[in-house]
Amino acid sequence: MSSKTVKAARESLGIGQKAVAEYMGVPQSTVSKIETGIINPGNITARNVVALSEILEAPVDYLIREEPAQISVDNGRSWATPEEAIEEMPWDIIVAAMDDRYREYIHREASPCSDLEFLVRYLEVAPENIIIG
């Protein structure tokens, strides 16, 4: 489980750690430890992962993935690095393919920044791969 995905999902909804903790039936410090990576993902019960998924309106596979999302600019035939994607595709097309909720979260958290930095940060928390083409 990536601490970045949990925090991004929570903050993108405007939900506080206390509300998440109450929903899960755990102390707020547990949510904080999940978000900072202090609690090993293997130590989070299946019940708590499902509770996180419900309150954060995020699929379980999104919450438990360890790798960032990827980007394809050829309709999913291959994956590009963020640098390659920016070179090959107009920025407005890349932005249009992003999930609004997480794009706005990164905009609040990372701006101002370069397009490359924005894309890298977005892919760290994106709910799914970006496929363009």
PALUM-938105 format. One line per 8 residues: number of its first residue (from 1); their letters; for each residue x, y, z negated of N, C-alpha, C. Coordinates in Angstrom, 3 decimals. Layout:
NUM> a> X,Y,Z,X,Y,Z,X,Y,Z ~ ... $
This chain:
1> mssktvka> 0.863,-1.176,0.000,0.000,0.000,0.000,0.898,1.223,0.000 ~ 0.613,2.132,0.859,1.395,3.354,0.951,0.791,4.417,0.040 ~ 1.637,4.986,-0.796,1.158,6.056,-1.668,0.670,7.241,-0.834 ~ 1.299,7.445,0.346,0.888,8.564,1.202,-0.527,8.368,1.739 ~ -0.887,7.132,2.108,-2.217,6.918,2.665,-3.293,7.110,1.606 ~ -3.041,6.643,0.405,-4.027,6.797,-0.670,-4.225,8.284,-0.988 ~ -3.125,8.999,-1.145,-3.223,10.417,-1.468,-3.886,11.196,-0.337 ~ -3.509,10.900,0.905,-4.095,11.605,2.053,-5.594,11.350,2.140 $
9> areslgig> -5.995,10.102,1.959,-7.421,9.779,2.026,-8.188,10.509,0.932 ~ -7.638,10.529,-0.258,-8.317,11.198,-1.377,-8.391,12.706,-1.151 ~ -7.254,13.308,-0.828,-7.232,14.767,-0.680,-8.014,15.232,0.543 ~ -8.047,14.402,1.595,-8.797,14.811,2.788,-10.294,14.870,2.521 ~ -10.749,14.170,1.503,-12.157,14.222,1.102,-12.410,15.251,0.000 ~ -11.335,15.802,-0.544,-11.485,16.767,-1.631,-11.879,16.129,-2.945 ~ -11.512,14.870,-3.135,-11.843,14.145,-4.364,-10.642,14.193,-5.305 ~ -10.897,14.441,-6.574,-9.827,14.478,-7.565,-9.446,13.083,-8.046 $
17> qkavaeym> -8.263,12.993,-8.612,-7.804,11.710,-9.161,-8.747,11.195,-10.245 ~ -9.300,12.101,-11.024,-10.196,11.693,-12.112,-11.426,10.971,-11.562 ~ -12.017,11.485,-10.490,-13.198,10.848,-9.904,-12.852,9.463,-9.361 ~ -11.691,9.341,-8.741,-11.263,8.039,-8.219,-11.058,7.068,-9.373 ~ -10.412,7.531,-10.417,-10.160,6.685,-11.585,-11.462,6.209,-12.220 ~ -12.420,7.121,-12.362,-13.712,6.743,-12.945,-14.413,5.696,-12.083 ~ -14.370,5.864,-10.780,-15.011,4.908,-9.872,-14.355,3.536,-9.979 ~ -13.026,3.541,-10.109,-12.287,2.277,-10.197,-12.348,1.667,-11.595 $
25> gvpqstvs> -12.676,2.484,-12.594,-12.690,2.003,-13.976,-11.296,1.878,-14.564 ~ -10.414,2.803,-14.174,-9.036,2.803,-14.666,-8.695,4.201,-15.163 ~ -7.620,4.334,-15.939,-7.196,5.677,-16.367,-6.720,6.505,-15.165 ~ -6.832,7.822,-15.283,-6.369,8.712,-14.211,-4.886,8.495,-13.937 ~ -4.129,8.174,-14.969,-2.692,7.952,-14.789,-2.416,6.792,-13.828 ~ -3.333,5.826,-13.760,-3.166,4.710,-12.822,-3.255,5.208,-11.390 ~ -4.204,6.079,-11.108,-4.338,6.644,-9.758,-3.096,7.451,-9.426 ~ -2.614,8.230,-10.372,-1.398,9.013,-10.162,-0.217,8.096,-9.844 $
33> kietgiin> -0.113,7.003,-10.571,0.992,6.065,-10.349,0.878,5.361,-9.004 ~ -0.345,5.093,-8.558,-0.547,4.507,-7.226,-0.079,5.501,-6.165 ~ -0.466,6.762,-6.327,-0.137,7.790,-5.337,1.339,8.153,-5.306 ~ 2.041,7.941,-6.389,3.472,8.256,-6.413,4.334,7.027,-6.177 ~ 3.695,5.868,-6.039,4.443,4.645,-5.759,5.038,3.981,-6.990 ~ 4.693,4.466,-8.181,5.221,3.863,-9.411,4.629,2.469,-9.617 ~ 3.349,2.324,-9.306,2.709,1.014,-9.408,2.971,0.257,-8.115 ~ 3.532,-0.907,-8.236,3.808,-1.776,-7.094,2.491,-2.197,-6.468 $
41> pgnitarn> 2.355,-2.053,-5.161,1.091,-2.422,-4.504,0.651,-3.857,-4.781 ~ 1.596,-4.738,-4.974,1.249,-6.125,-5.281,0.568,-6.288,-6.628 ~ 0.665,-5.269,-7.461,0.048,-5.327,-8.789,-1.343,-4.706,-8.835 ~ -1.831,-4.251,-7.706,-3.172,-3.678,-7.654,-4.143,-4.803,-7.330 ~ -5.150,-4.955,-8.145,-6.092,-6.054,-7.951,-6.915,-5.850,-6.679 ~ -7.400,-6.948,-6.133,-8.254,-6.879,-4.938,-9.489,-6.027,-5.236 ~ -10.025,-6.151,-6.430,-11.188,-5.355,-6.822,-10.885,-3.865,-6.741 ~ -9.695,-3.465,-7.196,-9.331,-2.052,-7.162,-9.045,-1.570,-5.740 $
49> vvalseil> -8.492,-2.437,-4.902,-8.272,-2.054,-3.507,-9.620,-1.824,-2.821 ~ -10.578,-2.693,-3.086,-11.911,-2.540,-2.504,-12.567,-1.267,-3.042 ~ -12.424,-1.008,-4.338,-12.994,0.215,-4.923,-12.366,1.452,-4.286 ~ -11.054,1.431,-4.089,-10.390,2.553,-3.415,-10.944,2.738,-2.011 ~ -11.103,1.641,-1.306,-11.632,1.680,0.055,-13.017,2.325,0.073 ~ -13.841,1.964,-0.875,-15.203,2.503,-0.929,-15.216,3.998,-1.228 ~ -14.554,4.398,-2.294,-14.627,5.806,-2.686,-13.872,6.714,-1.715 ~ -12.823,6.190,-1.099,-12.035,7.013,-0.177,-12.525,6.910,1.264 $
57> eapvdyli> -13.587,6.121,1.469,-14.160,5.954,2.808,-13.080,5.604,3.824 ~ -12.240,4.655,3.428,-11.118,4.239,4.265,-11.054,2.713,4.285 ~ -10.796,2.119,5.434,-10.719,0.653,5.507,-9.592,0.107,4.629 ~ -9.794,-1.081,4.110,-8.784,-1.727,3.277,-7.466,-1.844,4.045 ~ -7.522,-2.236,5.331,-6.269,-2.415,6.077,-5.501,-1.098,6.207 ~ -6.199,0.022,6.231,-5.529,1.320,6.236,-4.806,1.548,4.913 ~ -5.465,1.233,3.815,-4.879,1.478,2.502,-3.679,0.579,2.215 ~ -3.682,-0.631,2.748,-2.610,-1.560,2.402,-1.464,-1.595,3.410 $
65> reepaqis> -1.607,-0.902,4.520,-0.521,-0.959,5.504,0.718,-0.263,4.963 ~ 1.852,-0.733,5.428,3.123,-0.196,4.944,3.822,0.654,5.995 ~ 3.480,0.461,7.248,4.120,1.181,8.347,3.229,2.315,8.828 ~ 3.827,3.386,9.340,3.007,4.469,9.893,2.262,4.022,11.144 ~ 1.225,4.754,11.481,0.518,4.500,12.733,1.475,4.778,13.892 ~ 1.097,4.319,15.063,1.929,4.513,16.243,1.159,5.312,17.289 ~ 1.898,5.744,18.333,1.267,6.497,19.407,1.644,5.880,20.746 ~ 0.652,5.770,21.621,0.850,5.292,22.987,0.323,6.357,23.943 $
73> vdngrswa> 1.094,6.628,24.982,0.644,7.600,25.982,0.337,6.914,27.310 ~ 0.302,5.567,27.292,0.006,4.806,28.516,-1.123,3.806,28.284 ~ -2.130,4.258,27.569,-3.336,3.468,27.302,-3.059,2.175,26.529 ~ -2.073,2.222,25.655,-1.805,1.091,24.775,-0.869,0.030,25.325 ~ -0.307,0.247,26.506,0.606,-0.755,27.061,1.933,-0.794,26.316 ~ 2.359,0.353,25.782,3.599,0.408,25.005,3.496,1.549,23.997 ~ 4.393,1.517,23.017,4.402,2.552,21.984,5.525,3.528,22.267 ~ 5.279,4.777,21.985,6.274,5.832,22.182,6.710,6.360,20.825 $
81> tpeeaiee> 7.918,6.885,20.781,8.322,7.613,19.585,7.567,8.940,19.593 ~ 7.455,9.587,18.468,6.807,10.904,18.472,7.486,11.879,19.450 ~ 8.813,11.822,19.527,9.537,12.697,20.443,9.138,12.415,21.893 ~ 9.086,11.142,22.262,8.704,10.768,23.625,7.273,11.197,23.935 ~ 6.387,10.999,22.974,4.982,11.371,23.187,4.852,12.865,23.468 ~ 5.566,13.673,22.708,5.498,15.120,22.892,6.091,15.531,24.235 ~ 7.131,14.837,24.674,7.732,15.139,25.979,6.803,14.759,27.134 ~ 6.059,13.665,26.978,5.262,13.120,28.077,3.822,13.623,28.135 $
89> mpwdiiva> 3.318,14.155,27.046,1.896,14.484,26.975,1.709,15.898,26.437 ~ 0.793,16.670,27.012,0.530,18.003,26.459,0.058,17.909,25.002 ~ 0.501,18.853,24.193,0.192,18.837,22.764,-1.311,18.831,22.502 ~ -2.076,19.587,23.291,-3.519,19.642,23.040,-4.184,18.286,23.276 ~ -3.638,17.466,24.156,-4.181,16.113,24.383,-3.882,15.224,23.172 ~ -2.667,15.350,22.649,-2.291,14.569,21.463,-3.191,14.961,20.292 ~ -3.358,16.251,20.080,-4.183,16.743,18.966,-5.621,16.267,19.113 ~ -6.147,16.289,20.334,-7.536,15.865,20.565,-7.739,14.389,20.226 $
97> amddryre> -6.670,13.597,20.286,-6.774,12.163,19.994,-6.654,11.856,18.495 ~ -6.335,12.858,17.704,-6.169,12.659,16.259,-7.526,12.628,15.556 ~ -7.583,11.914,14.457,-8.756,11.899,13.596,-8.872,13.262,12.910 ~ -10.037,13.901,13.034,-10.225,15.259,12.505,-9.897,15.367,11.016 ~ -10.374,14.420,10.236,-10.195,14.478,8.789,-8.717,14.510,8.406 ~ -7.930,13.641,9.006,-6.514,13.558,8.652,-5.695,14.647,9.342 ~ -6.117,15.097,10.516,-5.443,16.214,11.176,-5.573,17.468,10.314 ~ -6.777,17.719,9.803,-6.982,18.884,8.944,-6.193,18.768,7.642 $
105> yihreasp> -6.103,17.554,7.106,-5.309,17.341,5.889,-3.853,17.714,6.139 ~ -3.268,17.244,7.233,-1.873,17.556,7.548,-1.718,19.048,7.828 ~ -2.701,19.623,8.490,-2.643,21.058,8.759,-2.541,21.849,7.446 ~ -3.332,21.456,6.463,-3.293,22.139,5.158,-1.969,21.882,4.440 ~ -1.460,20.654,4.535,-0.276,20.252,3.780,1.042,20.662,4.427 ~ 1.106,20.664,5.745,2.396,20.797,6.420,2.611,22.107,7.159 ~ 1.578,22.851,7.428,1.739,24.064,8.234,2.408,25.153,7.422 ~ 3.245,25.947,8.030,3.666,25.869,9.429,4.783,24.843,9.604 $
113> csdleflv> 4.777,24.186,10.730,5.822,23.229,11.064,5.840,23.032,12.576 ~ 6.843,22.351,13.064,6.932,22.092,14.500,5.899,21.034,14.897 ~ 5.612,20.952,16.188,4.700,19.921,16.682,5.230,18.534,16.345 ~ 6.533,18.343,16.464,7.126,17.038,16.168,6.950,16.683,14.697 ~ 7.247,17.613,13.817,7.074,17.353,12.386,5.611,17.061,12.064 ~ 4.713,17.806,12.669,3.285,17.593,12.446,2.884,16.178,12.879 ~ 3.322,15.767,14.068,2.961,14.438,14.576,3.536,13.337,13.687 ~ 4.773,13.478,13.283,5.391,12.473,12.403,4.608,12.375,11.097 $
121> rylevape> 4.278,13.508,10.500,3.530,13.499,9.232,2.124,12.944,9.432 ~ 1.501,13.292,10.557,0.169,12.760,10.847,0.217,11.239,10.951 ~ 1.177,10.704,11.694,1.260,9.252,11.881,1.491,8.522,10.558 ~ 2.119,9.168,9.590,2.335,8.557,8.273,1.013,8.279,7.562 ~ -0.001,9.104,7.823,-1.264,8.961,7.089,-2.458,8.662,7.987 ~ -2.248,8.598,9.293,-3.355,8.389,10.223,-4.069,7.067,9.963 ~ -5.389,7.063,10.086,-6.142,5.838,9.824,-5.981,4.780,10.918 ~ -5.540,5.190,12.094,-5.360,4.225,13.192,-4.346,4.777,14.181 $
129> niiig> -3.865,3.906,15.048,-2.928,4.317,16.082,-3.589,5.307,17.037 ~ -2.776,6.141,17.658,-3.258,7.060,18.678,-2.984,6.417,20.031 ~ -4.018,6.240,20.826,-3.860,5.676,22.176,-4.424,6.665,23.173 ~ -3.547,7.159,24.044,-3.907,8.146,25.059,-3.575,7.566,26.427 ~ -4.371,7.911,27.388,-4.017,7.493,28.736,-5.114,6.791,29.475 $
